[in-house]
Amino acid sequence: MERKIGIGIFIFAIALTVRFFCGVYHHDEFPETHFFVKHRPIWKWTFHSPLGMSDSGIEELSKEEQIEQQYFNEFVRNQGLSR
């Protein structure tokens, strides 16, 4: 019984670690989805760019879209992904 509890805790810890340190992003130019490792832990799993490849500025987006764009920039674009 103790062994099953230990295995369950181990699997839960692995799943939690993957959730915090891995994610997927939708490429801002091509219709592709990519798996990546995050540089810091965050609960967010999927990342996308509301701006995409448009020439618009971040100021023109709603508050929620601005936050999403900042996350995309920090975790994807500034890390050298989505090029």
C-alpha positions in Angstrom: 0.0 0.0 0.0 2.8 2.4 0.9 4.5 1.6 -2.4 1.3 2.6 -4.4 1.1 5.9 -2.5 4.8 6.6 -3.2 4.4 5.9 -6.9 1.3 8.1 -7.0 3.1 11.0 -5.4 6.1 10.5 -7.8 3.8 10.6 -10.8 2.0 13.6 -9.5 5.3 15.4 -8.9 6.5 14.7 -12.5 3.2 15.9 -14.0 3.3 19.1 -11.9 6.9 19.7 -13.0 6.1 19.2 -16.6 3.1 21.5 -16.3 5.2 24.3 -14.8 8.3 24.0 -17.0 6.9 23.0 -20.4 4.4 24.5 -22.8 3.3 24.8 -26.4 3.1 27.9 -28.6 1.3 28.6 -31.8 3.7 30.1 -34.3 2.8 33.7 -35.1 3.3 33.3 -38.9 2.7 29.7 -39.8 -0.2 27.4 -38.6 2.1 25.3 -36.5 2.2 24.3 -32.8 5.5 23.7 -31.1 6.5 22.2 -27.7 9.1 24.1 -25.7 10.8 24.3 -22.3 10.1 27.5 -20.3 12.9 29.5 -18.8 10.9 30.0 -15.5 8.0 28.1 -14.0 4.5 29.4 -14.8 1.1 27.6 -14.8 0.3 28.9 -18.3 0.5 26.1 -20.9 -0.4 27.5 -24.3 1.1 30.7 -25.7 0.0 32.7 -28.8 0.6 36.1 -30.2 -2.5 38.3 -30.6 -0.6 40.6 -32.9 0.8 37.9 -35.1 2.8 39.4 -37.9 0.8 42.6 -38.2 2.3 46.0 -38.0 -0.1 47.1 -35.2 1.2 48.1 -31.8 0.6 46.5 -28.5 -1.2 49.7 -27.4 -4.1 48.9 -29.8 -4.9 45.6 -28.0 -7.3 45.0 -25.1 -5.8 44.6 -21.7 -6.1 40.8 -21.8 -4.5 40.6 -25.3 -1.7 42.9 -24.1 -0.9 40.5 -21.2 -1.0 37.5 -23.6 1.3 39.3 -26.0 3.7 40.1 -23.2 3.8 36.4 -22.2 4.4 35.4 -25.8 7.2 37.9 -26.1 8.9 36.8 -22.8 8.6 33.0 -23.2 8.8 32.6 -27.0 10.1 35.5 -28.9 12.8 36.7 -26.4 14.0 33.1 -26.1 14.8 32.8 -29.8 11.7 30.7 -30.7 9.1 31.5 -33.4 11.6 32.9 -35.9 
